[in-house]
Amino acid sequence: MSYMVSTKGRYALRVMLDLAENGGDGYLPLKDVSKRQDISQKYMEAIMPGLVKSGLVEAAHGKNGGYRLARPAETYTVGEVLRASEGPISSVACLDGMFECPRADTCRTLPIWKKLNEMIDDYLNSLPLTDFIGTTADAD
């Protein structure tokens, strides 16, 4: 559960974009993605199992091994990549599902946080990963 997107989530998005841009139908060696994205290979080795386990990425071992997207790039959203790498993204601890707040029945602010979570999820789920291929930091 995350209240702020961590380095792991940001890097997972960069990895997924790299696979979308450079993968085609083949597998990309982790060292190549690591070099292009300026992310240590060791850190990438910590990110990739979660992406594989969530079904977003496929892995192959051996001479022509590496990683590739499990489905067409245009079918991925930023929201699903962040959830695969971060877990549930929640604005407040009482909505992350990890514990039940004893004040939930009487909390006047709970509707605020529920609506904020809904807005965040809707926004992140509305962003196709492919919208960010070939963009730069100053792009909208």
N, C-alpha and C positions, 0 to 999 in steps of 0.2 A: 504494500500500500504506500502511496506516495502523496504528499501534499504539495510537492513541487517536483517538476521533472528533473531527474538526476542526470549526471553525466552518462550513466548507463543508457537511459532512455534517449538522450540526444545522440549518442554514438550509434545506437541501434537504428535510428532513423537514417543517419549518414550511411551506415552499412547497407540498409535496404535500398536506398537511392543508388548507391554504387552498383549493387547487384542488378538493379533495374536498368541502369545506364550501360553497363559493361558486360552483362551476363549473356544476353542472347539465349540460346538453348543450352549452352555449355556450362560447366562448373568453373568457378573462379577460385584460384588458390587464395587462401587466407592471407598469405604474405603480400600478394598484389593489392588486395583491398586495403590491408593495413598500411601499405606504403602510400597509396593514393589518398587515403583519408587521414594520414598522419595520426594513426591510433596504434598504440603498441600492440604487437601480435599477442602478447600475453593477456592484455585487456580484452582483445577481440575473442580470445579463446574462452573468456568468461561470459561474453555476450551471446555467442553463437548457439550454445546448447538450449537456451531459452527460446530462441527464434525457431530452432529445429523442433523442439518439444511442442511448441504452439502450432506447428504445421505451416508456418510462414515460409520457411526455408528448408531445402533438402540438402543433405550432405552426402558426399561420396569420398571414399578413401582410395588411396593408390595413386598411380602415376598421373592420371588425368582427373584426379579428385579435386575437391574444393566444395564450394557452396553455390547454390542457385536458388532463385525464387521458386516456390512450390506451385505457383499459378501465375497467370498473366499480371504484369505490373499494374495495369490500370484497375485491377480489382482490389487493391490494397488501400486502406485509409491510414492516415496518421494516427487516428485513435486506436486502431487495432494493433499497430506496431508498438505504440507506447504502452498499452495494456499488456502486451506479450512480454515486454522488457521490464516494466515497472510494477505490474500488478494493477489492482484497482486504483484509479486516480480519484481522490476525494478532496474536497475543499476543507473539510473538518473531520476530526477523528470519529465523531459520533456517527458518521455516515459510511465509514469504511468497512463495516461489517465485522470488525474484529471484536467488538464488545457491544453490549446493549446499554445505552445511556438510561440511567434511572429517571432522568428528567424528560425523556422523549415525549411523554403524554402531556406534559404541561409546558414544554419549552416554546416560548413565543418566537424564538429566532429560527427554529428548525425549518420552517417553510422557506426562509431566505436561503439557507444552505442547500436544501433540496433543489430549489430552482437554479441556484448557481451551478450545482453539479450537473443538472440537466442541460444547462446552456453550454457548459464546457464539453460534455459528451457529444451533444449535437454538433458543436463547432468542429471538434476533432474528427468526428465521424464523417463530416461533410467535406473533408480535405483529402482528395485522392493523392496518393503518394506521387503519382506521375505529374501532378501540377508543379512539382518542385524539381523536376529533372531539368538540368541546364540553367537553373536560376542562380542568382547571386544574392548576397546579403541585402542589397538595396532593392531587390524585387519585391513587389507586393503580392 
